[in-house]
Each structure stands twice: as C-alpha cells, then as structure tokens.
Amino acid sequence: MEAHGPALLLWSSPVLFLHPKQELKRCSLAQNCLQCLKYLMFVFNLLFWLAGCGILGVGIWLAVTQGNFATLSATFPFLSAANVLMGMGTVAMVVGFLGCVGAIKENKCLLLSFFFLLLLIFLMELIGGSLFCVYRVQIDTYAREDLKDGLQLFGTDGNIGLTNAWSIIQTDFRCCGVSNYTDWFDVFNTTQVPDSCCREYTVSCGLHSPETWWKDACYERVKLWLQDNLLAVGTFALCTALVQVVGLTLAMVIFCQAVHGTESHT
C-alpha cells in the first residue's frame, strides 16, 4: 500500500519536516555563530580603537615637541606629519568606538553609523587612488613645483617643521634640493646650501665647494625609494582594504540580526 498526497511529501522530504530537537539544535548553532561574529567584531574594533589611541598619541607628541613636523608643502602647510597622525588617530578611535559599542550592545543606530562611516572612508580611499592613477603626471608636476616653493620657508620663523623635515630627508636620502642643489641658490640668494646637503657634515659646510655636496635630487630619490618598496606599500593597501571589507560585512550581518531580533519580539 502506497502513501499518497501531502503525507508522502512530508514523509519523504527531510527539508520540509524537521524534528523539534533538530530544529532547536540548528537554531542554537546559528545563535552561537552570531555570538562569535559579535565578539569577533568587538575584538576587531577594540584593536582598531587602541591603534587609533596610539597614532593620536604620537601625533600629539610630535605637535608638542616638534611643531609642524614634516611640513614640506607651502600650499598645504596643515598637512604635517603631526596633523595627519592626529587626524588618522581620531578617525580610527571614532570608528573603533562605534564598532565596539554597536557590536556588544547590538545597537542598530551605532552599527549603521559604523557601517556608513567605514564605507565612506573606503570609497574615499578608492576614489583617491583612482584619481591618483589617472592624473599621476599632473600630480607629479604639481608636487615638484610646490616643494620648490616650500624651500623659500626653510629656516624662517614659525617653519621649524619644514626646516627639520628637509634636514632629515637630505641627510637620510643623501640628496640635495628638489631637482638638484641649485634649488637652494634662490633661497639663500647665493651659492649656498643647507649643511644637511654636505657629504661630511661640519658647521657652515654648505658654504664650501659644490664638490662636497650631495648631487642627487631628493624628489627622485624619494620616488625611487617608494618604487623599491612598492610591494610593501601595495600589500599594506590591500590588507587595509580587506580589513575594511571584513568590518563592513560583520557590521551588516550583526545589524540584520538585530533587526530580525527586534521584529521577532514584536
């Protein structure tokens, strides 16, 4: 005797009919997975927040002890190493705080704020990188000219950051000037370069013969250094993007679960 109709369908399809214990076990497993994701996002953002605190601390220390350290641009003097680090640290702390509290509390508003803020940062990085690739030649030309204009501020009052930055770059990269050592002649209005251009440093060695100065252009030396470390830079950028995508995914999964939990209670 064969079963017919709905009875046959329910008996033969384990997908459509589950034992209550099996259903409870599956729900418990799903709940445990969501709890793991929640705590994973909490730890992830806690580390992000701590990193932001460290970056902000270094930026504040540079601002207090070194002034506008590593300010090379005359057009954008606010783009100093101290200001950039403080800005990055503040953003990282805000994003990490939203992610930590939003994940542990399953707060929909905080999770959504975290998601959109991180998405905005990701899109800005993507657009910025794309624009840099498209207008690379124009940016290269503008940066070279802007750095030359910034040389005029070397050694002047209120520009200790620019002065220190050029001294460190020329000493570490063994170079002199943006394009060559003659860039400094217009700054000093004479045949003179900073002492950091000298092959062997002595006081007022920048007044000596050009044969004692570094001949390489700092702009080209720095570009060459970046090209030599392109793999490391690319790996860092890729890892940063991957971490952001993981953060976005976790935030959206926990947000959807929070919304589903609210609807099931109502």
N, C-alpha and C positions, 0 to 999 in steps of 0.2 A: 504494500500500500504506500503510495507516494504522497508527500505533503504538497499542498498547492497554495498559491496566493501569498499574502503577507507573512504567513507562518514560515513558508520556505525561505523567504527573503531574510527574515530576522535570524533564522537558524543558521543559514549558510554564510552570512556576512558579518565577520567579527568587527568590521569598521563601524557598522550601523548599530551594533549592540555590544556593549561592554558591561562586564560585571561591575557592580558598585565598588568593590575593592580595587579593581584595576583602574577605574575612573579616578578614585581618590588618590591612588598611587601616582597616576600621571599628573594630576593637579599639584600634588606635593612636590614632584620633581620639577615642574615648571616654576613653582614658587621658590624653590631652592636656587634654581638658575638665576631668577630675577634678583634674589637677595645677593648672590655672588656678584652679579653685574653692578648692583648698587654699591656694594663695598669696594669693588674694583674701581669704580668711578670716584668714590670718595678718596681712596688712597692716591689715585692718579692726580686728582686735583689738589690734594694736600701737598704732594711733592711739588706740584706746579706753583702753589702758593708760597712754599718755603723757598723755592728758587727765585720767585719774584722778590721776596724779602731780601735775599742775598744780593740780587742785582741792584735793588733800590739802595741798599746799604753802601755798596761800592760806589754808586753814582753820587750819593750824598757826601761820602768821604772825599771823592775827587773834587766835588764842588767846593768843599770847605778848605781842603789843603792845597789844591792846585788851581783853583779858579776855573775859568772856561778851558779846561784842559783839552787838547787835541782839536781846537777850533782852527780849521785851515781855510774855511771859506769866508770871503769878505761879504758875499751876498747873503749867506745864511749863517751868521755868527752864532745863532742859537743852537745850531747842530754840532754842539760839542760832545765829547765822549761822556761827560758828566750828565748833560741833559738827556742824551739818548738813553743812557743806562737808567736814569731815574724814570723816564717815560715808559721804557720797556718793563721795569720792575713794577711800576704802578699798575699797568695794564694786566700783567701776569697775576698780581695779587688780587685784583678785582675779579678776573676770570676764575681764578682758583677758588676764591671765596664763594662765588655764585655756584660753582660746580660742587664744592664740598657740602654746603648747607642744602642746596637743592637736592642732591643725591640722598643724603642721610635722612632728610625730612620728607623726601618725595614731594617737594613743593612745586606745583606746576608753574607758578609765576617765575620762580628762580631758575628752574630748569629751562624754561622757554627763553628767559633773558640770557642765560649762559649759552644756549644754542645759537641765538641770533648774534650775540657779540662775537662768539668764536667764528661763526660763519662770515661775519663782516670782516674780521681780521684775515681769514683765509682768502676771501675774494680780493681784498686789498693787496695781499701778497701776490696773488695770481695776476691781477691786472698790472701791478707794478713790475713784476718780472716780464710780462708780455711787452709792455711799453719799452722797457729797457732793451729787450732784444730787437724791437722794431726800430727804435731811434738810437741805437748804440753809437753810431758815428757822430750824430749831433750832440749827444750827451758827452762823448769823449772830448769833442772840441770845446764845448762849453766849460767842462770841468777844468781843462787845461788853462783856459783863459781866466777863469775865476780864481784858480790857485795863484796865478801870476799876479792878479790884482791884490790878493791877500798878502803877498810878500811886502806890500807897502806898509802893512801894520806891524811888521816884525820889529820888536824892541820898543814899541810905543807904549805909552801909559794905558793901562786897562786891557792890554792884549798879551798878558803873560802866558795865557794858554796857548795862543798861536805861536809865540816865541819858543816855548818849551817843546811844542809838538814838532816844529821844524828842526830843532836841535836834535831831538831823539831820532827822527826819520833820517836825517843826513848822516848821523853817527852810525846808526844800525844798518842802514842800507848802503853805506859808503857811496853817497851821491851828493850832488850839489845843485840846488836850484830846481825849477820845474822842468825846463827843457835843457838847460846847461848852466854852468856857473855864471855866465854873463847876465843872467836874470837879476842877480844881486847888484850889478853895477848901477842900475836905475834906482835901486832902493837907497844905496849909500851915496849916490852921485859921485862915485869914484871907483877905481879899480880895487874893490874890496869885497870880501865875502864873510859870512859868519865863521867863527872859529870852528864850528862843528863840521865845516867843509874840509878841514885840513886832514891830511893823511896821518900826520903825527901832531896831536893836539898840544899847543902851547898858547899862552896868553898872547893875543893880538896876532896869531899866526895867519889870520885872514887878510893881513896887510902884506904878506910875503908874496913870492912869485907864484903865478898860476901853476907852476910845475909841482908845487907842494899841495895842491888841492885835488879833491876827487873830481873826475871828469864826467862820470855817468849822470844822466838825468834822473832825478828822483821819481818823476811820473812814470817813466818807462821801467825803472827798477821795481816799483811797487806793482805795476801791471804784470811784469814778468813773474813776480812772486805769487800773485793771485793765480796766474795761469799754471804755475808749477803745483799749486795747491788746489787746482780746480776740482779734482776728485773729492778731496775732503770737504770743500765748500758745497759741492753738489750732493754729497752724501748727507751732510748736515741739513740742507734744504729739503731733501727727500724725507728724511726722518722727521723733520718738523711738520711737514705736510701730512705724513702718515699719522703722527700723534694727534693732529688736529682732526683728521677724519675719524679716528677711533673715538675721540672725545665727542664729536658730533653724533656719532652712531649711538654711543652709550646714553647720551642725554636724551635723544629721541625715543629710544627703547623704554627708558625709565619714565619719561613723560607720558608715553602712550599707556604704560601700565598704571600710572597714577590716575589718568583719565578714566581708564577701564574700571579701576577700583572704586572711583567716585560714582560711576554710573551703576555699578553693581550694588552699591549700598543704598542708592535711591530707587 
